[in-house]
């Protein structure tokens, strides 16, 4: 995997976590700061997990002819890359949410 993909994904997750926690502060002021941070940090990983599962379903439902081993390899590779992207998105979103909450003084 290219390191540029990891760095760009992490930076986008930090920005998205910070933006969503700021939005949640205006939409749900009754929620605790920790709850807003965790909710903001889980948005991008949830989207990434759904996209990964849809990709796996697409690969498994397509007609591949006689090469079943390549289908298993493609599913394993997509699951590995998707799982890594979910982890990067969660950590980046959590860092962004914490930094935005710290900036707000809460």
C-alpha positions as CSV (number, residue, x, y, z in Angstrom):
1,X,0.0,0.0,0.0
2,X,1.2,3.4,-0.9
3,X,2.1,5.7,2.1
4,X,0.5,8.6,0.4
5,X,-2.9,6.8,0.6
6,X,-2.4,6.4,4.4
7,X,-1.4,10.0,5.0
8,X,-4.2,11.5,2.9
9,X,-6.8,9.2,4.5
10,X,-5.6,10.1,7.9
11,X,-5.6,13.9,7.2
12,X,-9.1,13.7,5.7
13,X,-10.3,11.7,8.8
14,X,-8.9,14.4,11.1
15,X,-10.6,17.2,9.2
16,X,-13.9,15.3,9.0
17,X,-13.8,14.4,12.7
18,X,-13.2,18.1,13.6
19,X,-16.0,19.3,11.3
20,X,-18.5,16.8,12.6
21,X,-17.9,17.4,16.2
22,X,-18.3,21.2,15.6
23,X,-21.6,20.5,13.8
24,X,-22.7,18.1,16.6
25,X,-22.1,20.9,19.2
26,X,-24.7,23.0,17.5
27,X,-27.2,20.2,16.7
28,X,-27.0,18.3,20.0
29,X,-25.9,20.7,22.7
30,X,-27.4,18.4,25.4
31,X,-25.0,15.6,24.6
32,X,-21.8,15.3,26.6
33,X,-18.5,16.2,25.0
34,X,-17.3,12.6,25.0
35,X,-20.5,11.4,23.3
36,X,-20.2,14.0,20.5
37,X,-16.5,13.1,20.0
38,X,-17.2,9.4,19.7
39,X,-20.2,10.0,17.4
40,X,-18.1,12.2,15.2
41,X,-15.2,9.7,15.1
42,X,-17.5,6.9,14.1
43,X,-19.1,8.5,11.0
44,X,-16.3,8.1,8.5
45,X,-15.4,4.5,9.6
46,X,-19.1,3.5,9.3
47,X,-19.2,4.9,5.7
48,X,-15.9,3.1,4.9
49,X,-17.1,-0.2,6.4
50,X,-20.3,-0.1,4.3
51,X,-18.4,0.7,1.1
52,X,-16.1,-2.3,1.9
53,X,-19.0,-4.6,2.5
54,X,-20.7,-3.5,-0.8
55,X,-17.4,-4.1,-2.6
56,X,-17.1,-7.6,-1.2
57,X,-20.8,-8.3,-2.1
58,X,-20.1,-7.1,-5.6
59,X,-17.1,-9.3,-6.0
60,X,-18.8,-12.4,-4.6
61,X,-22.0,-12.0,-6.7
62,X,-20.2,-11.4,-10.0
63,X,-19.7,-14.3,-12.5
64,X,-16.1,-15.2,-12.6
65,X,-16.2,-18.3,-14.7
66,X,-13.8,-21.1,-13.5
67,X,-11.4,-19.1,-11.4
68,X,-12.7,-19.3,-7.8
69,X,-9.3,-18.8,-6.2
70,X,-9.0,-15.3,-7.6
71,X,-12.3,-14.4,-6.1
72,X,-11.2,-15.5,-2.7
73,X,-8.0,-13.6,-3.1
74,X,-9.8,-10.4,-4.2
75,X,-12.2,-10.7,-1.2
76,X,-9.4,-11.1,1.2
77,X,-7.4,-8.2,-0.2
78,X,-10.5,-5.9,-0.2
79,X,-11.3,-6.9,3.4
80,X,-7.7,-6.2,4.5
81,X,-7.5,-2.8,2.8
82,X,-11.0,-1.9,4.0
83,X,-10.3,-2.9,7.6
84,X,-7.1,-0.8,7.5
85,X,-8.9,2.2,6.1
86,X,-11.6,1.8,8.8
87,X,-8.9,1.8,11.5
88,X,-7.2,4.8,10.1
89,X,-10.5,6.7,9.7
90,X,-11.4,6.0,13.3
91,X,-8.1,7.1,14.8
92,X,-7.9,10.2,12.6
93,X,-11.6,11.1,13.4
94,X,-11.0,10.7,17.1
95,X,-7.9,12.9,17.0
96,X,-9.7,15.5,15.0
97,X,-12.7,15.5,17.3
98,X,-10.5,15.8,20.4
99,X,-8.6,18.7,18.9
100,X,-11.7,20.5,17.8
101,X,-13.2,20.1,21.3
102,X,-10.0,21.3,22.9
103,X,-10.0,24.4,20.6
104,X,-13.6,25.2,21.7
105,X,-12.5,25.2,25.3
106,X,-14.7,22.2,26.3
